[in-house]
Amino acid sequence: MKLNILVIGRDRAILGVVERLINSHEDWKATVVTEEEQAFGALGEKEYRIVFVAAGVGAEEEEGLRRRINERYPAIVVTRHFGGGSGLLENEILSILDNKGYDK
C-alpha cells in the first residue's frame, strides 16, 4: 500500500522539490496543493497519514488548518516542513511512521 502524503504550501518551486523527493520513494506518493480547500478536497478522495504544511502558509492559517484536519481526520499527523533537503524530509517521514506505529 502506498503511503499518501499531502503537502500544502504556496511556493510552487519548493512544492515541486518536496513532491519529487517524496515520490522518489517507491511506496510514497505526494499530493501537492496550494489552497486550504484543495487540501480538504484531496483528504476526501484518499487516505492520508501525513500532511506537511510548507513554505508560504502562515502560523495562524496553519493552526486553523491543523484544527480542521484533526477534527475530521484525527489519525492524520499534521506537521510543518521547514525544508533542508532529502535526508531531512525522509527522516521526518520515517520518524512520524515510527512514532505512529505505521509500516514503513
RAZIFEN-V414006 format. One record per residue. RES is the residue in three letters. SS is DSSP state (h for helix, s for strand, l for the rest). PSI is psi as a letter, one per 20 degrees, with the letter a starting at -180 (none if undefined). OMEGA is omega as a letter, one per 30 degrees, with the letter a starting at -180 (NA if undefined). Layout:
res:RES ss:SS psi:PSI omega:OMEGA
res:RES ss:SS psi:PSI omega:OMEGA
This chain:
res:MET ss:l psi:p omega:l
res:LYS ss:l psi:q omega:l
res:LEU ss:s psi:o omega:l
res:ASN ss:s psi:p omega:a
res:ILE ss:s psi:p omega:l
res:LEU ss:s psi:p omega:l
res:VAL ss:s psi:p omega:l
res:ILE ss:s psi:p omega:l
res:GLY ss:l psi:r omega:a
res:ARG ss:l psi:h omega:a
res:ASP ss:l psi:o omega:a
res:ARG ss:h psi:h omega:l
res:ALA ss:h psi:g omega:l
res:ILE ss:h psi:g omega:l
res:LEU ss:h psi:h omega:l
res:GLY ss:h psi:g omega:l
res:VAL ss:h psi:g omega:a
res:VAL ss:h psi:g omega:l
res:GLU ss:h psi:g omega:a
res:ARG ss:h psi:g omega:a
res:LEU ss:h psi:g omega:l
res:ILE ss:h psi:g omega:a
res:ASN ss:h psi:i omega:l
res:SER ss:l psi:i omega:l
res:HIS ss:l psi:p omega:a
res:GLU ss:l psi:h omega:a
res:ASP ss:l psi:j omega:l
res:TRP ss:s psi:q omega:l
res:LYS ss:s psi:p omega:l
res:ALA ss:s psi:q omega:l
res:THR ss:s psi:p omega:a
res:VAL ss:s psi:p omega:l
res:VAL ss:s psi:q omega:a
res:THR ss:l psi:i omega:a
res:GLU ss:l psi:q omega:a
res:GLU ss:h psi:g omega:a
res:GLU ss:h psi:h omega:l
res:GLN ss:h psi:h omega:l
res:ALA ss:h psi:g omega:a
res:PHE ss:h psi:h omega:l
res:GLY ss:h psi:g omega:l
res:ALA ss:h psi:g omega:a
res:LEU ss:h psi:h omega:l
res:GLY ss:l psi:i omega:a
res:GLU ss:l psi:h omega:a
res:LYS ss:l psi:r omega:a
res:GLU ss:l psi:p omega:l
res:TYR ss:l psi:q omega:l
res:ARG ss:l psi:h omega:a
res:ILE ss:s psi:p omega:l
res:VAL ss:s psi:p omega:l
res:PHE ss:s psi:p omega:l
res:VAL ss:s psi:p omega:a
res:ALA ss:l psi:a omega:a
res:ALA ss:l psi:p omega:l
res:GLY ss:l psi:i omega:l
res:VAL ss:l psi:o omega:a
res:GLY ss:l psi:r omega:a
res:ALA ss:h psi:g omega:a
res:GLU ss:h psi:g omega:l
res:GLU ss:h psi:g omega:l
res:GLU ss:h psi:g omega:a
res:GLU ss:h psi:g omega:l
res:GLY ss:h psi:g omega:l
res:LEU ss:h psi:g omega:l
res:ARG ss:h psi:g omega:a
res:ARG ss:h psi:g omega:a
res:ARG ss:h psi:g omega:a
res:ILE ss:h psi:g omega:a
res:ASN ss:h psi:h omega:l
res:GLU ss:h psi:g omega:a
res:ARG ss:h psi:h omega:a
res:TYR ss:l psi:m omega:a
res:PRO ss:l psi:i omega:a
res:ALA ss:l psi:i omega:a
res:ILE ss:l psi:p omega:l
res:VAL ss:s psi:p omega:l
res:VAL ss:s psi:p omega:a
res:THR ss:s psi:q omega:l
res:ARG ss:s psi:p omega:l
res:HIS ss:l psi:o omega:a
res:PHE ss:l psi:i omega:a
res:GLY ss:l psi:a omega:l
res:GLY ss:l psi:j omega:l
res:GLY ss:l psi:r omega:a
res:SER ss:h psi:h omega:a
res:GLY ss:h psi:g omega:l
res:LEU ss:h psi:g omega:l
res:LEU ss:h psi:g omega:l
res:GLU ss:h psi:g omega:l
res:ASN ss:h psi:h omega:l
res:GLU ss:h psi:g omega:a
res:ILE ss:h psi:g omega:a
res:LEU ss:h psi:h omega:l
res:SER ss:h psi:g omega:l
res:ILE ss:h psi:g omega:a
res:LEU ss:h psi:g omega:a
res:ASP ss:h psi:g omega:a
res:ASN ss:h psi:h omega:a
res:LYS ss:h psi:i omega:a
res:GLY ss:l psi:k omega:l
res:TYR ss:l psi:q omega:l
res:ASP ss:l psi:q omega:l
res:LYS ss:l psi:none omega:NA
